[in-house]
Amino acid sequence: MTRQSSHTALLWIVAVGFFMQALDTTIVNTALPSIARDLHAAPLAMQSIVVAYTLTMALLTPASGWLADRFGTRRVYFVSISVFVVGSLACAGAHSLNQLVFARVLQGIGGSMLLPIGRLAVLRAVSGEAYVSALAMISVAGQVGPILGPTLGGWFVQSFTWHWIFLINVPIGAAGLYAVQRFLPHDTLHDAPPFDFIGCGLLSLCMVAFSLALDPPVQTHRGALSAALFTLAAISAFAYIPYARHRRNPLFKLALFREPNFSVGLIGNLLCRIGSSAVPFLLPLMMQLELGYSPLHSGLMMLPIAIAGTVSKRWIARLVKRYGYDTFLLVNTALVGASIVAFAAFSPSLPLFAEIVILAIFGACNSMQFAAMNSVTLKGLSKQDAGSGNSLFSMVQMLAIGLGVSIGGSLVQVFEGHFGSASLGFKLSFACMGVVTLLSGAVFRRLDSAPRTSAPTPAAR
């Protein structure tokens, strides 16, 4: 096999892995009411299967680079796809909510390695000049997944059963495994520094405790348990600071936070993504449970978000170059937050055209928001800190998705219990999540002035 054909095969292998990971993040949402009925669970209780998947990926992302250095990218990538496929089969075979949550954790273990290990394999195999083009090709797979996911999930549920949203990963994964064995070369193992298991454990404990505190797993003494879990999360987070200060190679160096835009961008990302991440979870539920849409109809209604998001990526560089990061993020954050609040207006009497316009505005602004936030957060880091900063940033992204789903679902239950109306519960929850997004605008006001000539490069969400 020639060098060029070997690189092409590598890109296709990584693109397939990225596609599976991106598809599985969105395909589940439109199937949640059907899964709930089949497993005899409340639809809003399905938030646990989304949180389990995203939180698992957040916990394991920092270990991906070390595993690749320790065992080789080819071997780790093969195992990642295998675990993902086994987890998908376990999801399809689940007969209870608890079984499905466990299977989603297993699926998340495999999914957490697909994108970072794939990027690393491309970085090591492709020259610097071709690396940007290679990442652009891979990112296309990540864009196609969210476009197809909701509609494909709705079609599977309506035409077959919800089990097929997980079984679809089996043939795709099998093709990926064959391609890895056939085309991916054996890479040379790199000297891996000792992995910071203690630091990873402290941060993992913080994320798990904080997530569980928002949605305690028991029905009695929920307030006391939430308070205890919040306290545990705070203790583990603060314990990491002196630990990292005295360790030679901590998981994440505290020096990262000396770059002011990194700290501001990280907090702003967390708040903004919490609000926007609740949308893909709450919208299909509201459309099916309150507006009477079929699974396929609710899946098709997600298309304007994905399509507008893909089209708007070409605008971001010019807008940031003209107005600067600070002004752009302030205005665009307001638009994202306002469009989330506007989802509260969805009702049987609202014209379809109006719904599509709101969905498209959210999709376009949200996509540009991600690209600008990604760029402004990472662009000031040194080459030595870029890898560690990107890993921490990826953790925060996945954590925000889980928190958005947890908070959004919990708000619907609280408002429904208080007012006795599920419809009002959804409307008020969208209003609250929109306000959370708007709060991130206050954070972005603290950005250091960025040169107007700098523009973000397209980045994965």
C-alpha positions as CSV (number, residue, x, y, z in Angstrom):
1,M,0.0,0.0,0.0
2,T,1.4,3.4,-0.9
3,R,1.9,6.2,1.7
4,Q,-1.0,8.2,0.1
5,S,-3.5,5.3,0.2
6,S,-2.4,4.5,3.7
7,H,-3.2,8.0,4.8
8,T,-6.5,7.9,3.0
9,A,-7.5,4.7,4.8
10,L,-6.5,6.1,8.1
11,L,-8.7,9.2,7.6
12,W,-11.7,7.0,6.7
13,I,-11.1,4.8,9.8
14,V,-11.0,7.8,12.1
15,A,-14.0,9.4,10.3
16,V,-16.1,6.3,10.9
17,G,-15.2,6.3,14.6
18,F,-16.1,10.0,14.9
19,F,-19.3,9.4,13.0
20,M,-20.3,6.6,15.4
21,Q,-19.6,8.7,18.4
22,A,-21.4,11.8,17.0
23,L,-24.4,9.8,15.8
24,D,-24.9,8.0,19.1
25,T,-24.9,11.4,21.0
26,T,-28.0,12.5,19.1
27,I,-29.8,9.4,17.8
28,V,-31.1,8.5,21.3
29,N,-33.0,11.7,22.0
30,T,-36.0,11.2,19.7
31,A,-36.4,7.6,20.9
32,L,-36.5,8.4,24.7
33,P,-40.4,8.4,25.0
34,S,-40.6,5.0,23.2
35,I,-37.7,3.5,25.3
36,A,-39.5,4.8,28.5
37,R,-42.8,3.1,27.5
38,D,-41.0,-0.2,26.8
39,L,-39.0,-0.2,30.0
40,H,-42.0,1.0,32.1
41,A,-40.2,4.2,33.2
42,A,-41.1,7.9,33.2
43,P,-39.9,9.7,30.1
44,L,-37.9,12.3,32.1
45,A,-36.2,9.5,34.0
46,M,-34.5,8.7,30.6
47,Q,-32.1,11.6,31.3
48,S,-29.9,9.1,33.2
49,I,-29.0,7.2,30.0
50,V,-27.8,10.4,28.4
51,V,-25.9,11.6,31.5
52,A,-24.3,8.2,32.0
53,Y,-22.9,8.2,28.5
54,T,-21.6,11.8,28.5
55,L,-20.2,11.7,32.0
56,T,-18.3,8.4,31.3
57,M,-16.7,10.1,28.2
58,A,-15.8,13.1,30.3
59,L,-14.1,10.9,33.0
60,L,-12.0,8.9,30.5
61,T,-11.0,11.5,28.0
62,P,-7.8,12.6,29.9
63,A,-6.5,9.0,29.9
64,S,-6.7,8.6,26.1
65,G,-3.3,10.1,25.2
66,W,-1.5,8.1,27.9
67,L,-3.2,4.9,26.8
68,A,-2.1,5.5,23.2
69,D,1.5,6.1,24.3
70,R,1.5,3.1,26.6
71,F,-0.2,0.5,24.4
72,G,-0.1,2.0,20.9
73,T,-2.8,3.9,19.0
74,R,-3.7,0.9,16.8
75,R,-4.3,-1.4,19.7
76,V,-6.2,1.2,21.8
77,Y,-8.4,2.3,18.8
78,F,-9.3,-1.4,18.0
79,V,-10.3,-2.0,21.6
80,S,-12.3,1.3,21.7
81,I,-14.4,0.3,18.7
82,S,-14.8,-3.2,20.2
83,V,-16.0,-1.9,23.5
84,F,-18.3,0.6,21.8
85,V,-19.9,-2.2,19.7
86,V,-20.3,-4.5,22.8
87,G,-21.9,-1.6,24.7
88,S,-24.3,-1.0,21.8
89,L,-25.4,-4.6,21.8
90,A,-25.9,-4.4,25.6
91,C,-28.0,-1.3,25.1
92,A,-30.2,-3.1,22.6
93,G,-30.6,-6.1,24.9
94,A,-31.5,-4.1,28.0
95,H,-34.7,-5.0,29.8
96,S,-34.7,-2.3,32.5
97,L,-33.6,1.3,32.9
98,N,-30.8,0.2,35.2
99,Q,-29.5,-2.3,32.7
100,L,-29.6,0.4,30.0
101,V,-27.7,2.9,32.1
102,F,-25.0,0.3,32.8
103,A,-24.8,-0.5,29.0
104,R,-24.5,3.2,28.2
105,V,-21.6,3.5,30.6
106,L,-19.9,0.6,28.7
107,Q,-20.7,2.3,25.4
108,G,-19.3,5.6,26.8
109,I,-16.0,3.9,27.7
110,G,-15.5,3.0,24.1
111,G,-16.8,6.3,22.8
112,S,-14.5,8.3,25.0
113,M,-11.5,7.1,23.1
114,L,-12.7,7.3,19.5
115,L,-12.2,11.0,18.7
116,P,-9.0,11.8,20.8
117,I,-7.2,8.6,19.8
118,G,-8.2,9.1,16.1
119,R,-7.0,12.7,16.2
120,L,-3.7,11.5,17.7
121,A,-3.3,8.8,15.1
122,V,-3.8,11.4,12.3
123,L,-1.4,13.8,14.0
124,R,1.4,11.2,14.1
125,A,0.8,10.0,10.5
126,V,0.0,13.1,8.5
127,S,2.5,15.9,7.9
128,G,1.8,19.4,9.3
129,E,0.8,20.9,5.9
130,A,-1.9,18.2,5.3
131,Y,-3.0,18.0,9.0
132,V,-5.6,20.8,8.7
133,S,-7.2,19.3,5.6
134,A,-7.2,15.9,7.3
135,L,-9.0,17.3,10.4
136,A,-11.5,19.1,8.1
137,M,-12.4,15.7,6.5
138,I,-12.8,14.1,9.9
139,S,-15.0,17.0,11.1
140,V,-17.4,16.3,8.2
141,A,-18.2,13.0,9.8
142,G,-18.9,14.7,13.1
143,Q,-21.3,17.1,11.3
144,V,-23.2,14.4,9.4
145,G,-23.8,12.4,12.6
146,P,-25.9,15.1,14.3
147,I,-27.8,15.8,11.1
148,L,-28.8,12.1,10.6
149,G,-29.1,11.2,14.3
150,P,-32.5,12.6,15.3
151,T,-34.2,11.8,12.1
152,L,-32.7,8.3,11.9
153,G,-33.7,7.6,15.5
154,G,-37.2,8.7,14.9
155,W,-37.5,6.6,11.7
156,F,-36.1,3.5,13.5
157,V,-38.6,3.9,16.4
158,Q,-41.6,4.5,14.1
159,S,-40.7,1.8,11.5
160,F,-39.0,-0.8,13.6
161,T,-38.2,-0.6,17.3
162,W,-35.9,1.6,19.4
163,H,-33.4,-1.3,19.7
164,W,-32.2,-0.4,16.2
165,I,-30.8,2.9,17.3
166,F,-28.1,0.9,19.0
167,L,-27.9,-2.1,16.6
168,I,-27.0,0.3,13.7
169,N,-23.6,0.6,15.4
170,V,-22.8,-3.1,14.9
171,P,-22.3,-3.2,11.1
172,I,-20.5,0.2,11.2
173,G,-18.3,-0.9,14.0
174,A,-17.6,-4.3,12.3
175,A,-16.4,-2.4,9.2
176,G,-14.3,-0.2,11.4
177,L,-12.6,-3.2,13.1
178,Y,-11.8,-4.8,9.8
179,A,-10.4,-1.6,8.5
180,V,-8.2,-1.1,11.6
181,Q,-6.8,-4.6,11.3
182,R,-6.3,-4.3,7.5
183,F,-5.1,-0.8,7.0
184,L,-3.9,0.8,10.2
185,P,-0.2,0.3,10.6
186,H,1.5,-0.9,13.8
187,D,2.8,2.3,15.5
188,T,5.9,2.6,17.6
189,L,5.1,2.8,21.3
190,H,6.1,6.1,22.9
191,D,7.6,6.6,26.3
192,A,4.6,7.4,28.4
193,P,5.1,9.4,31.6
194,P,3.4,8.0,34.8
195,F,-0.3,8.7,34.6
196,D,-1.7,10.9,37.4
197,F,-4.3,8.4,38.8
198,I,-4.7,10.4,42.0
199,G,-5.4,13.7,40.2
200,C,-7.7,12.0,37.8
201,G,-9.5,10.3,40.7
202,L,-10.0,13.7,42.5
203,L,-11.5,15.4,39.4
204,S,-13.6,12.4,38.5
205,L,-15.0,12.3,42.1
206,C,-15.8,16.0,41.8
207,M,-17.7,15.6,38.5
208,V,-19.6,12.4,39.5
209,A,-20.6,13.9,42.9
210,F,-21.7,17.2,41.4
211,S,-23.7,15.5,38.7
212,L,-25.4,13.2,41.2
213,A,-26.1,16.1,43.5
214,L,-28.3,17.7,40.8
215,D,-30.4,14.5,40.4
216,P,-30.0,12.2,43.5
217,P,-30.5,8.5,42.8
218,V,-32.9,8.0,45.8
219,Q,-36.3,9.5,46.6
220,T,-36.0,10.0,50.3
221,H,-33.8,12.6,52.0
222,R,-32.9,14.1,48.6
223,G,-32.1,17.5,50.0
224,A,-29.6,16.1,52.5
225,L,-28.0,13.8,50.0
226,S,-27.6,16.6,47.5
227,A,-26.0,18.8,50.1
228,A,-23.6,16.0,51.0
229,L,-22.7,15.4,47.4
230,F,-22.1,19.1,46.6
231,T,-19.8,19.2,49.7
232,L,-17.9,16.2,48.5
233,A,-17.5,17.7,45.0
234,A,-16.2,20.9,46.5
235,I,-13.7,19.1,48.8
236,S,-12.3,17.0,45.9
237,A,-12.0,20.0,43.7
238,F,-10.2,22.1,46.3
239,A,-8.0,19.1,47.3
240,Y,-6.7,18.9,43.7
241,I,-5.1,22.4,44.0
242,P,-2.4,21.7,46.6
243,Y,-1.9,18.2,45.1
244,A,-1.3,19.6,41.6
245,R,0.9,22.4,43.0
246,H,3.4,19.8,44.5
247,R,3.3,17.1,41.8
248,R,5.9,17.3,39.0
249,N,3.5,16.1,36.3
250,P,-0.1,16.6,37.4
251,L,-3.1,15.7,35.2
252,F,-3.7,19.4,34.6
253,K,-1.1,22.0,35.5
254,L,-2.4,25.0,37.5
255,A,-0.3,27.1,35.1
256,L,-3.1,26.7,32.6
257,F,-5.2,29.2,34.5
258,R,-2.6,31.9,34.3
259,E,-3.8,32.4,30.7
260,P,-6.8,34.7,31.5
261,N,-8.8,33.8,28.4
262,F,-8.5,30.1,29.1
263,S,-10.1,30.5,32.6
264,V,-12.8,32.9,31.3
265,G,-13.5,30.7,28.2
266,L,-13.7,27.5,30.4
267,I,-16.3,29.0,32.7
268,G,-18.2,30.7,29.9
269,N,-18.2,27.4,27.9
270,L,-19.6,25.5,30.9
271,L,-22.5,28.0,31.5
272,C,-23.4,28.4,27.8
273,R,-23.2,24.7,27.0
274,I,-25.4,23.8,30.1
275,G,-28.2,25.8,28.6
276,S,-27.8,24.8,24.9
277,S,-27.2,21.1,25.8
278,A,-30.6,20.8,27.4
279,V,-32.3,21.6,24.1
280,P,-31.7,18.3,22.2
281,F,-33.0,16.4,25.2
282,L,-36.1,18.5,26.1
283,L,-37.3,19.4,22.6
284,P,-38.1,15.9,21.3
285,L,-39.7,15.1,24.6
286,M,-41.9,18.2,24.5
287,M,-42.8,17.6,20.9
288,Q,-43.9,14.0,21.4
289,L,-45.4,14.3,24.9
290,E,-47.1,17.7,24.7
291,L,-47.4,18.6,21.0
292,G,-48.4,15.1,19.8
293,Y,-45.6,14.7,17.2
294,S,-44.6,11.3,16.1
295,P,-41.0,10.1,16.7
296,L,-40.1,10.7,13.0
297,H,-41.8,14.1,13.0
298,S,-39.9,15.2,16.0
299,G,-36.7,13.9,14.5
300,L,-37.3,15.8,11.3
301,M,-37.9,19.0,13.3
302,M,-34.3,18.7,14.5
303,L,-33.0,19.0,11.0
304,P,-33.2,22.9,10.8
305,I,-30.8,23.0,13.8
306,A,-28.2,20.7,12.3
307,I,-28.4,22.2,8.8
308,A,-28.3,25.8,9.9
309,G,-25.4,24.9,12.2
310,T,-23.4,23.4,9.4
311,V,-24.1,26.3,7.0
312,S,-23.2,29.0,9.5
313,K,-19.7,27.6,10.2
314,R,-18.5,29.5,7.1
315,W,-19.6,32.8,8.6
316,I,-17.7,32.7,11.9
317,A,-14.2,33.6,10.7
318,R,-15.4,36.8,8.9
319,L,-17.7,37.9,11.8
320,V,-14.9,37.4,14.4
321,K,-12.4,39.2,12.2
322,R,-14.7,42.2,11.8
323,Y,-16.1,42.5,15.3
324,G,-13.6,40.7,17.6
325,Y,-14.2,37.8,20.0
326,D,-15.5,40.0,22.8
327,T,-18.3,41.8,20.8
328,F,-19.2,38.7,18.8
329,L,-19.6,36.5,21.9
330,L,-21.7,39.0,23.7
331,V,-24.1,39.5,20.9
332,N,-24.2,35.8,19.8
333,T,-24.7,34.6,23.4
334,A,-27.7,36.8,23.7
335,L,-29.1,35.3,20.5
336,V,-28.5,31.8,21.7
337,G,-30.2,32.4,25.0
338,A,-33.1,34.3,23.4
339,S,-33.7,31.4,21.0
340,I,-33.8,28.9,23.8
341,V,-36.3,31.0,25.7
342,A,-38.3,31.2,22.4
343,F,-38.8,27.4,22.5
344,A,-41.3,28.0,25.3
345,A,-43.6,29.5,22.7
346,F,-43.9,26.2,20.8
347,S,-47.6,25.1,20.9
348,P,-50.1,23.5,18.6
349,S,-51.2,27.0,17.5
350,L,-47.8,28.2,16.6
351,P,-47.3,28.1,12.8
352,L,-44.8,25.5,11.5
353,F,-42.8,28.2,9.7
354,A,-42.3,30.1,12.9
355,E,-41.0,26.9,14.7
356,I,-38.6,26.2,11.8
357,V,-37.2,29.8,12.0
358,I,-36.6,29.6,15.7
359,L,-34.9,26.2,15.3
360,A,-32.7,27.5,12.5
361,I,-31.7,30.6,14.4
362,F,-30.7,28.5,17.4
363,G,-28.8,26.1,15.2
364,A,-26.8,28.8,13.4
365,C,-26.0,30.9,16.5
366,N,-25.2,27.8,18.6
367,S,-22.8,26.4,16.0
368,M,-21.0,29.7,15.7
369,Q,-20.9,30.1,19.5
370,F,-19.2,26.7,19.9
371,A,-16.5,27.6,17.2
372,A,-15.8,31.0,18.8
373,M,-15.7,29.7,22.4
374,N,-13.4,26.8,21.4
375,S,-11.0,29.1,19.6
376,V,-10.8,31.9,22.2
377,T,-10.4,29.4,25.1
378,L,-7.4,27.6,23.6
379,K,-5.7,30.0,21.3
380,G,-3.6,31.7,24.0
381,L,-2.1,28.5,25.4
382,S,1.6,27.7,24.8
383,K,2.5,24.6,22.8
384,Q,3.5,22.9,26.0
385,D,0.1,23.5,27.6
386,A,-2.0,23.1,24.5
387,G,-2.5,19.3,24.8
388,S,-3.4,19.4,28.5
389,G,-5.6,22.5,28.0
390,N,-7.5,20.8,25.2
391,S,-8.0,17.7,27.3
392,L,-9.4,19.7,30.2
393,F,-11.6,21.6,27.8
394,S,-13.0,18.4,26.3
395,M,-13.8,17.2,29.9
396,V,-15.7,20.4,30.5
397,Q,-17.6,20.1,27.3
398,M,-18.9,16.6,28.1
399,L,-19.6,17.5,31.7
400,A,-21.7,20.5,30.5
401,I,-23.8,18.2,28.2
402,G,-24.6,15.9,31.2
403,L,-25.3,18.9,33.5
404,G,-27.6,20.5,30.9
405,V,-29.7,17.3,30.6
406,S,-29.8,16.8,34.4
407,I,-30.8,20.3,35.2
408,G,-33.3,20.6,32.3
409,G,-35.0,17.4,33.2
410,S,-35.1,18.2,36.9
411,L,-36.6,21.6,36.2
412,V,-39.4,20.1,34.2
413,Q,-40.2,17.7,37.1
414,V,-40.1,20.5,39.7
415,F,-42.3,22.8,37.7
416,E,-44.7,20.1,36.8
417,G,-45.0,19.0,40.4
418,H,-45.6,22.6,41.5
419,F,-48.0,23.8,38.9
420,G,-49.6,20.4,37.9
421,S,-48.9,21.0,34.2
422,A,-46.2,19.2,32.2
423,S,-46.6,21.7,29.3
424,L,-46.0,24.6,31.7
425,G,-43.0,22.7,33.1
426,F,-41.4,22.4,29.7
427,K,-42.0,26.1,28.9
428,L,-40.6,27.4,32.2
429,S,-37.6,25.0,31.9
430,F,-36.7,26.4,28.5
431,A,-37.0,29.9,29.9
432,C,-34.6,29.0,32.8
433,M,-32.1,27.3,30.5
434,G,-32.1,30.3,28.2
435,V,-31.3,32.6,31.2
436,V,-28.4,30.3,32.2
437,T,-27.0,30.7,28.7
438,L,-27.5,34.5,28.9
439,L,-25.5,34.5,32.1
440,S,-22.4,33.3,30.2
441,G,-22.5,36.6,28.4
442,A,-21.5,38.3,31.6
443,V,-18.5,35.9,31.8
444,F,-17.4,36.7,28.3
445,R,-17.3,40.4,29.2
446,R,-14.1,39.6,31.1
447,L,-12.3,38.4,28.0
448,D,-9.0,40.1,27.3
449,S,-9.2,42.1,24.0
450,A,-8.4,39.7,21.2
451,P,-6.9,40.9,17.9
452,R,-9.6,41.4,15.3
453,T,-7.4,39.8,12.7
454,S,-7.4,36.5,14.5
455,A,-10.2,34.1,13.5
456,P,-11.2,30.7,14.8
457,T,-10.6,27.6,12.8
458,P,-13.5,25.1,12.5
459,A,-13.4,22.9,15.6
460,A,-15.3,19.9,16.8
461,R,-18.2,20.7,19.1
